[in-house]
């Protein structure tokens, strides 16, 4: 009898109130973040890969993509590269959001509460890695060396470098900001936080900072596909800058938008 009573008490502690609507809010927040960041990320990813393959310079590639977005937006927004990027970030943020919703359901915490533990890292990393490796495979083939007569398979070592790169980025994007936010709050002061919250500052800076370490892995992976030799040192500074410019909107702006939209939607349900 005691065990049955305990089981009933555990079930009562779960907060399943409006669970379907909460998952819908998770999806809407992830979609808003994905739509917002996908155009810029598409241009930057294409530029980095074309620059690494020698197909185009980073600047010329960015300018060509910007012209297409401005003059032929329907073509840009319905293209395969944009779709791949949107699906990548929608899937990543939706996974993170649903982990938070599952945690608030099981622990009966506020609907908009977030987590920063191992389950969230593992789930978000798995989702991001699967989607990102597929995206990288397609981008590398689409925008690789122009002289290639056909798209070659991406070698396993390239996937391994990309995997470590993405694990570093995901950890810095979803797990480190909640941990570093109190430190940012202590050093920013009340005046600065009137303009940018400590949580938002941490969300912007930690994913960008990790690119200093992860960019060489990205370039090594691309060089293994593009050419026998490597040019990591030559391209590191330019590519690291481009990847920081990519990550700040992807997990900085996107992370803040996802969090604020989700919090606003769930606040209406509470």
N, C-alpha and C positions, 0 to 999 in steps of 0.2 A: 504493500500500500504506500509506503514511504517513497519508494522509487517512482511509482505512478504519479504521486503528488508532485515530486520534483520535476518529472517530465512535463506535467501540465504547467508548472510555474515557469519552466524554461520557454515553453511555447508562448505563454502570455507575455514574456519579456521581449519577444520579437516585435518590432514595429513595422507592420506590413501595411500601414495606412496609406491608401492611394499609391500603391506600389507601381501599378501600371503607368500612372501619370508621371511618377518620379523617373521611371526609365525613359519615358517619352521626353522629359526635360533633359535627361542625360544626352539623348540623341540630338535634340535641338541645339544644345550648347556645343556639342562636338561638331555639328554641321556648321554652325555659325563660325567657329574657329577655323574649320577646314576651308570654307569658302573665302574667308578673309585672307588667309595666308597663302593659299595655293597659287595665285598668279605670280607673286614675287618669287616663291620657292621654285616654281617651274622654270622661270627665266634663269635663276642663279644655278640650279642644278644642271641645266642644259649648257650654260656657259662654262662651268667648271669642267664638265666632261669633254666638251669640244676643245677647250684650251689644252687639257691634258693629252688629248689624242692628236693635237696638231691640226685639227680640222678647221679651227677658227680661233681668233684671240678671244679672251674673256670679254673685253670691251665691245668688240664688234658683235659677238654673240648676244650680249645683253641689249645692245642697241637694236639689233634685228628683232629680238623677241618683243621689246617695248613697242616698236613700230607696228608689229602684227597685232599686239593687244589693243593699241589705240586706233589703228585703221581698219582692222578686221577682227573685232572682238569675238564675233560669232565663231570664226575659224579657230581662234586661240582657245576659247572656253569650251569648245566641243571636241578639241583634239585629244589624242591619246595621252600626251605628256601631262596635260592639266588634270585629266581624269585619274591618272596614276597617283599624282601628288595629293589630290583631294581625298581619294580613298585611303591613302596612307595616313593622313592626319585625322580624318574622321574616325578611322578605326582605332588609332592610338588614343585619342581623347575619349572616345566612347568607352573603350576598355577601362581607362583610368576612372571615368565617372561611375561606371557600373560597379567597380570595386568599392568605391566610396559609398555607393547606395547599398551594396550588400553589407558593408561594415555597419552603416547606420541602422540597417534593418535588424541585424543579429545582435547588436549591442544597445539598441534602443537609444541612440544618440540623436541630436538634431539632424534634420534631413539634409542640410547643406554642409554637414561636417565632412572633413577630408582626412585621409590617412597618409602615412609615409613609411609603412613597414615593408617587410619582405614580400608578403603576398602581392601587394600592389606593384612592386618592382618586377617580380617574376611574371605576373600577368601582362603588365604593360610592355615589358621587354619582349615577351613572346609574340604578342600581337604586332608590335612595331617591327621586330626583326623579320617576321614572315612577310609582312607587307613591304618593308623597305628593301629586302633582298630581291623580291620580285621586281620592284620598281627600279632598283639599281641594275638588275640584269637587263631589263628592257631599255633603260636609258643608255647603258653602255653599248648596247647593240644599235640603238637608233642613232646615237650621236658619236659613235666611235670613228676610227679612221675612215676618211672618205674614199681611200683607195681600196678598201675591202670590198670584194665582189659579193660577199654574202656575210651575214651576221654569224660570227663564231660563238661557240658556247663559252660562257664565262667560267674560267678555271676555279677549282675549289679553293686554292689559296686566296684568291680575290674575295670570295665569299667569307672566308675566315677573317680577313682584315676588316671587311665591312661589318661583320658581326661584333668584333671587339669595339670598333668605332661606335656602333649604335648602342651597345650596352653602356658605354661611357656617357653618351649623350642622354639616354633615358634616365640613368641614375642621377645625372646632374639636373635633369628637367623636372622630375617628379618626386624624387626623394630628398635631394639636398635643399631646395628652397624652403620647405617647412622647418627644416633643422637650422638653417642659417638665418631665418627671418628674425628670431630674437636678438641675434648678434647684430644684424643690420639695424634693428630698432634702437639698440643701445648706442650705436655710433652715429646714427643719422640725426638724432635730436628731434624734438617736437616740431620745430619750424619746417624742417625738410619734409617731414611726414605729412604736412598739410597738403603737399603737392604730389608726393609719391609715397605710398605706404611701404613699410619695410618688406612685406610679403611680395609686393609687386617688384621692388628693387631686386630682391633675391631671385625672383622668377626670371627677370631679364638677364642678370649678370652671371649666374652660375652655369647655365647652358652655354653661354657665349665663351666663358673662360675655358671650359673644357676642350674647346676646339683647338687650342694651342697644342694639346696633347694628341687629339684624335685626327687632326688633319694629315700628319705623315702616314698614318695607317690608311686613310682614304686614298692618298696619292700612290702609295705602294700597291694597293689593290688595283687601281686604274692602270698603273704602269705594267703590271703583270699581264694585263689584257692587251694593252696597246703596243708594247715594244719589249724587246729582250732587256734593254738597259733601263735604268730608272733615273728620274730627274727630280727626286723628292726635295733636295736642298734648294734647287733653283726655283721651284714653283711653290715652296712651302709658305713664304710670307704672303704672296698674292692669293694663294688658295685659302690660307687660314683666314685672311681678311674677308674673302668672299663667303667662307663657311660661317664666320661670325655674323656677317650680314644676312645669312640664310637662317641661322639658328635663332637670332634675336626675334624676328617675326614668327618663326615656326613655333618655338617653345617659350618665347618671351611674350610677344603680343598675343599669340594664339593661346598661351596658357592663361594670361590675364583675362582675355575675352571669354574663354571657356569657363573659368572660375566665376566671373561676374555674372554671365548669362545663366549659368546653372544655379548660382546662389539666388539670383532674382526670381527665377522660375519656381525653385523649391520654396522660397520664402512665401510665395503666394499660396502654396499648398499646405503650409504649416498652420 
